[in-house]
Amino acid sequence: MKKIIVFIIFGIILLFVITNKTETFADTITQLTDEDMYQLKQAIDKVADKEYLNAKNQIGTTYLEMIISIFGSRNKDVSIEKQKEAFNSYSVISAFYKNESLSLSENFKQSLFTDLVAAVAINNTLDTDKLKHKLLMVPLRLYSSDKITSNENMKKIRDASKLNVSDFFVKYLLEFYDNSQPAHKPNEKINRFNDSTPTAKYINDQKSTAFFN
């Protein structure tokens, strides 16, 4: 089930990149090695940690907690479409979307519920507290993603990793990022990307050569 969800996430991000006409691949790397993945994760963390903390401050604990509470109360006996419609109809959610100080993107509004559902599917073996924590990362990621992949921050990521990567790889890896975890394990391996993070080989096998070569 986790592999299916990961594949779906991959497909969604690939579609986003394909339809983004400003994205080019002529000079980007076409294959990731395990060492590339390690360097890229380190570089992403340097930028993402700051942006996630800023997102948490901007959105606020109250909104974050209410989003997860309302999502948790959804009626699982009806279709996903009806669950999403009910979720978005809550006055708190509507007010959150309309909050001018946040300037939430349409992508954020359209993706919030479905990405929460995907997070549940990926982390369905976790206990309640750990699952809630994973769900809290979803709105933070959606809020931060465009900022993390801005031209300025992508330059920082490329410089730090020494990899000329497309923002596709960064957006994809952010699906598995958790800045509340310590930056490193005792053996100095990156620890802010969870165990569900696909390997370099998986990403290489799944990507479309038509758009990355």
N, C-alpha and C positions, 0 to 999 in steps of 0.2 A: 504493500500500500504506500509506504514512504517513497519507493522508487517512482511510483506512478505520479504522486504529488510533485516530486522533484522535477519529473519530466514535464508536467503541466506548467510549473513555474518557469522552467527553461523556455518552453514554447511561447509563453506570454511575453517574456522579456525579449526573445528573438523577434516576435512580431512587432513589438514597440520599436526596436532598433531598425527593422526593415522599413517601417513607415516613417521613421524620422529622417527626413531628407538631408539634414545637416551632417549626418554621420557618414564618414568615409572610412574605407578599410585598406586603401592602397599601401599605406606605410605601417600598418599595425602588424603585430606578431600573429602568426597563424596557428601555432601550437604552444601549449603551456607544458612546461616540465614541472616535476615536483618542487624543484628549487624555485622556479618562477612563482609557483603558488605560494610558497613560503614568503618570498620577497614581496609579492603583491599583497598578501594579507597584512604584513607588517606595515606596508605603505598606506593601505586603506585605513588601518587602525589609527595612524597618526593624524589623519584628517577627520575620520568618522567620529572618534571619541569626542572631540570638541563640538562637532555639529549635533551629536545626539544629546549632549548635555544642554546645549542651547535649545534644542527642540523640547526637551523636558521642561525647561524653564518657561519657554514661550507657551506651550500648551497648558501646562499646570497640572499638578497632581489631581485636582478635583475632576477635571475633564477626563483625564486618563482613567481614573478609577470608575467613573460613571460609564464610560464607553465599555469597559470590560464587564461591568455589572449588567448593563442592558443587553450586551451580547450574550452573556451567560444565561439570561432569562428567556432566550428565544424559544419558540415552539419548534422542536426538532421533528415533529410529526407532519409538518407541511413542507412544501418544496423550498429549495434554496432561494428561489426568486421571491416567494412570499415572505420568507424569513427576512430577506434583505429589505423588502418594502416595509415591513413592520418595524425593523430596526431604524430605518431612516425616517420613519414617521414620528418617532419620539420627539417631544419638544426640545429635550436637552440636546439630542443629536442635531436637530434642525438649527438650533441656536448656535451650536458649535460650528456647523458648516458656514453659517452666516457671519461669524465673528470677523469683523473687518480687520482687527489687529493681527489676526493669524494669516489672512489672505490665502486660504487653503486652495490648492489647485483642483481642477475638475478630476484629475487623475486620483488625487487623494480621496475625494468624495465617492468616486465610482469604485475604488479599489478597497476601501477600508473593510467593509463587511466580508467580501470574498477572500481577502488576504487573512482575515481573522479565522475564517473557516479552514483555509489551507494550513494555517499554523496549528490548529487543533488536530488536523489529520496527520501532520508530520510529527507532532509531539504527544500523540494520544496515549502513550505509555507512561507519561510523567504523572506525578501526584498533583493534587489540586494547586498547591502553592507554586510549584515549579511551572506548571502549565500557565497559570495566571501571569507569571513573570514573562514567559515567552510571548504571551498575547500583548502585554504592555509594550513590547519592543516593536510591534507592528505599526501603530500610529507614529512612533518615533522614526522608524525607517521611512515611511511614506513622506513624512514632513521633511526629513533630512536629505532624501535621495538626490533631488535636483541640486541642492546646495553642494553635496559631496562631489557630484559629477559636473559641477560648473567648470568652465575653462580654467579658471585659476586653480581650483583644487585638483583637477585632473593633471595639470602640469606638476603639481606637488607630488601626486601619486606616481606619475611616470618618472620624475626625477629621483624620488626616493627608492623606487623599485628597480630603476634602470631598465624598465620595460616600456616599450611604446604600445600600450594596450588601448583597445577601444573601451569606451565607458560601458559597453555591454558587459564585460567581465566584472567590472566594479559593481554595477547594479545587481548582477546575478549573485555575487558573493555576499552582498549586503543582506540578502534574504536569510543568511545564516549567521549574521553578526550579532553579538551581544556585548555591549560596552560595559555592562555592570560586572562582568567577570574580570579577574586580574589579567593584566596584559600578557603574562607569561607563566608557564608552569615552571617548576623547579629545574627542569632540564632545558629551559629556555625556548621551548616550542610555543608558538602562538596559541593562546587559549581563548580568544574572544570569538572564535568561529566554532560552532557546535559540531558534534559528531556526525550530524546529517550532511555536513558540507561535502559535496561531490569531490572526487579526486580530479587531478589534472587530466588523467586518461579519460575519465567519464565526460568531461567537458569537451575534450578534443574529439571524442567519438560522436558526440551528439551535435556538435555545431555544424552549420551548413557551409560547406566549402564554397558554395556559390557566392556567399556574402563575406567570407573571411579570407579569401585568397586573392 
